[in-house]
Amino acid sequence: TMQVAQGALREGILYELAQIGQQKSIKQRTVTSLAQLYHADPVQASNVSHSINHLFEQVSEDWQISPYLWLLESGAELHEIGIHINSRSHHKHGGYIIENSDLPGFSQHQQTLLALLVLNHRKRINQNRVELLEPEDKLLITRLLVIFRIAIVVNLGRISTQPVQLKMAVKDNHVILIIPDMPDEEKLLLSRDLAVEQSKIAKLGIKLHF
């Protein structure tokens, strides 16, 4: 049944109240629609998502983040939605778009975490925003960002072939990456990119070894 109410609720809350059991598909439709609206490159998003899955399955249990793969996959699909606004600062624009859009299927908390992932997937990490989180969320977003940012690094070449498959192991705040056999020139370029990333995520308290 349906009746008129004097108040209003966000669509995501209405979906939850209805208990229709389709929360995951609602989230996916929302993410896909937003990616299409802002013309995000689906090939690059797929490559980043593939790398995320490869890294995630190696560390999710040790880092106790198993329930949050969907959040990283959503970030992969949306991380370039700001690129047509400003390519140099598209991470900032993407984070803003996500934070200020109506996202059916997402709670406010989930939307905030997704916006932080996209905002911080490249360049300097906005530590002030991360520090505002509760300790549990701060630890979660830190660990998700490490996976996300490394997946971005191995896909910087924007090639359609399979990205580099790094081996990854973690122990608390230590991350160990093993680079597979590859041509020396490519390995040198990847090592340089990882060295740059090493200094950036160090500010989150993560020590990257490779």
C-alpha positions as CSV (number, residue, x, y, z in Angstrom):
1,T,0.0,0.0,0.0
2,M,1.0,3.6,-0.4
3,Q,0.0,6.8,1.4
4,V,1.1,10.4,1.4
5,A,3.6,11.5,4.1
6,Q,4.4,15.0,5.3
7,G,8.2,14.2,5.3
8,A,10.7,12.9,2.8
9,L,13.4,10.3,2.9
10,R,16.5,9.6,0.8
11,E,15.9,6.9,-1.8
12,G,18.4,4.6,-0.2
13,I,16.6,4.6,3.1
14,L,13.3,3.9,1.4
15,Y,14.9,0.9,-0.3
16,E,16.2,-0.3,3.1
17,L,12.8,0.2,4.8
18,A,11.1,-1.8,2.0
19,Q,13.4,-4.7,2.7
20,I,13.2,-5.7,-0.9
21,G,16.5,-7.7,-0.7
22,Q,18.1,-6.0,-3.7
23,Q,20.5,-3.6,-2.0
24,K,23.5,-4.9,-3.9
25,S,21.9,-4.5,-7.3
26,I,20.6,-1.1,-6.4
27,K,24.1,0.0,-5.5
28,Q,25.5,-1.4,-8.8
29,R,22.8,0.4,-10.9
30,T,23.7,3.6,-9.1
31,V,27.4,3.2,-9.7
32,T,27.0,2.2,-13.3
33,S,24.6,5.1,-14.0
34,L,27.0,7.6,-12.5
35,A,30.0,6.2,-14.4
36,Q,28.0,6.5,-17.7
37,L,26.7,10.0,-16.9
38,Y,30.3,11.3,-16.5
39,H,31.7,9.2,-19.3
40,A,34.2,7.2,-17.3
41,D,36.4,4.9,-19.3
42,P,34.9,1.4,-18.8
43,V,38.1,-0.4,-20.0
44,Q,40.4,1.4,-17.5
45,A,37.8,0.9,-14.8
46,S,37.7,-2.8,-15.5
47,N,41.5,-3.1,-15.5
48,V,41.8,-1.3,-12.2
49,S,39.0,-3.5,-10.8
50,H,40.9,-6.6,-12.0
51,S,44.0,-5.5,-10.2
52,I,42.1,-4.7,-7.0
53,N,40.6,-8.2,-6.9
54,H,44.0,-9.8,-7.4
55,L,45.5,-7.8,-4.6
56,F,42.5,-8.0,-2.3
57,E,42.2,-11.8,-2.3
58,Q,45.8,-11.9,-1.1
59,V,45.4,-9.7,2.0
60,S,41.7,-9.4,2.9
61,E,41.8,-12.0,5.6
62,D,45.0,-10.7,7.2
63,W,43.7,-7.1,7.2
64,Q,40.2,-8.1,8.1
65,I,38.5,-6.2,5.3
66,S,36.8,-9.1,3.5
67,P,33.3,-7.5,3.5
68,Y,34.5,-4.4,1.6
69,L,35.5,-5.6,-1.8
70,W,32.3,-4.0,-3.2
71,L,33.4,-0.6,-2.0
72,L,36.7,-0.9,-3.8
73,E,35.0,-2.1,-7.0
74,S,32.6,0.8,-6.8
75,G,35.6,3.1,-6.4
76,A,37.3,1.5,-9.5
77,E,34.3,2.1,-11.6
78,L,33.9,5.8,-10.5
79,H,37.5,6.9,-9.9
80,E,37.7,8.9,-13.2
81,I,34.3,10.5,-13.2
82,G,35.9,13.9,-12.7
83,I,38.3,13.6,-15.6
84,H,36.2,15.7,-18.0
85,I,36.0,18.5,-15.5
86,N,39.7,18.8,-14.9
87,S,42.1,16.0,-15.9
88,R,44.9,17.2,-13.5
89,S,42.6,17.2,-10.4
90,H,40.0,14.7,-11.5
91,H,40.3,12.9,-8.1
92,K,39.1,16.0,-6.3
93,H,36.2,16.6,-8.6
94,G,35.3,12.9,-8.5
95,G,35.3,12.9,-4.7
96,Y,33.1,16.0,-4.7
97,I,30.6,14.6,-7.2
98,I,30.2,11.4,-5.1
99,E,29.9,13.2,-1.8
100,N,27.2,15.6,-3.1
101,S,25.1,13.3,-5.3
102,D,22.0,11.3,-4.4
103,L,23.2,7.7,-4.5
104,P,20.3,5.3,-4.1
105,G,21.3,2.1,-2.2
106,F,24.1,3.8,-0.3
107,S,23.9,4.9,3.3
108,Q,25.5,8.2,4.2
109,H,28.4,6.4,5.8
110,Q,29.0,4.3,2.7
111,Q,28.8,7.3,0.5
112,T,31.4,9.1,2.6
113,L,33.8,6.2,2.5
114,L,33.4,5.9,-1.3
115,A,34.0,9.6,-1.8
116,L,37.2,9.4,0.3
117,L,38.4,6.5,-1.8
118,V,38.0,8.4,-5.1
119,L,39.3,11.7,-3.6
120,N,42.5,10.0,-2.5
121,H,43.2,7.4,-5.2
122,R,46.0,9.5,-6.7
123,K,48.5,12.3,-5.9
124,R,48.7,13.6,-2.3
125,I,46.5,12.0,0.3
126,N,44.1,14.4,2.0
127,Q,45.1,13.5,5.6
128,N,42.8,16.1,7.1
129,R,39.8,14.3,5.7
130,V,41.0,10.9,6.8
131,E,41.8,12.1,10.3
132,L,38.2,13.2,10.8
133,L,37.0,9.6,10.7
134,E,36.4,7.4,13.6
135,P,39.4,5.2,14.4
136,E,37.8,2.0,13.0
137,D,36.9,3.8,9.8
138,K,40.3,5.4,9.6
139,L,42.0,2.0,9.7
140,L,39.6,0.6,7.1
141,I,40.0,3.5,4.6
142,T,43.8,3.4,5.1
143,R,43.9,-0.3,4.1
144,L,41.5,0.1,1.3
145,L,43.4,3.0,-0.1
146,V,46.7,1.1,-0.1
147,I,45.1,-1.6,-2.3
148,F,43.3,1.0,-4.5
149,R,46.4,3.2,-5.1
150,I,48.6,0.2,-5.9
151,A,46.0,-1.0,-8.4
152,I,46.1,2.5,-10.0
153,V,49.9,2.5,-10.2
154,V,50.0,-0.8,-12.1
155,N,47.5,0.5,-14.6
156,L,49.1,3.9,-15.3
157,G,49.9,2.8,-18.8
158,R,46.2,2.5,-19.7
159,I,46.8,-0.7,-21.7
160,S,44.0,-3.1,-22.6
161,T,46.1,-6.2,-22.0
162,Q,46.3,-7.8,-18.5
163,P,48.0,-5.6,-16.0
164,V,51.1,-6.6,-13.9
165,Q,50.1,-9.2,-11.3
166,L,52.0,-8.2,-8.1
167,K,52.2,-10.5,-5.2
168,M,51.2,-8.8,-2.0
169,A,51.5,-9.7,1.7
170,V,50.7,-7.6,4.8
171,K,51.6,-7.6,8.5
172,D,49.9,-4.9,10.5
173,N,51.2,-1.6,8.9
174,H,53.8,-3.3,6.7
175,V,53.1,-4.1,3.0
176,I,55.4,-6.3,0.9
177,L,55.1,-6.3,-2.9
178,I,56.9,-8.8,-5.1
179,I,57.3,-7.7,-8.8
180,P,57.1,-10.6,-11.2
181,D,59.6,-11.2,-14.0
182,M,59.2,-8.6,-16.7
183,P,61.4,-6.6,-19.2
184,D,64.0,-4.5,-17.4
185,E,62.8,-1.2,-18.7
186,E,59.2,-1.9,-17.6
187,K,60.4,-3.1,-14.2
188,L,62.4,0.1,-13.7
189,L,59.4,2.3,-14.6
190,L,57.1,0.3,-12.2
191,S,59.7,0.5,-9.4
192,R,60.0,4.2,-9.8
193,D,56.2,4.6,-9.7
194,L,56.1,2.4,-6.6
195,A,58.8,4.4,-4.9
196,V,56.8,7.6,-5.4
197,E,53.7,5.8,-4.0
198,Q,55.9,4.5,-1.1
199,S,56.5,8.0,0.2
200,K,52.8,9.0,-0.1
201,I,51.3,6.2,1.8
202,A,54.0,6.4,4.4
203,K,52.0,9.5,5.6
204,L,49.2,7.1,6.5
205,G,51.5,5.1,8.7
206,I,52.0,2.3,6.1
207,K,55.5,1.0,5.3
208,L,55.7,-0.3,1.7
209,H,58.5,-2.7,0.7
210,F,59.1,-4.0,-2.8
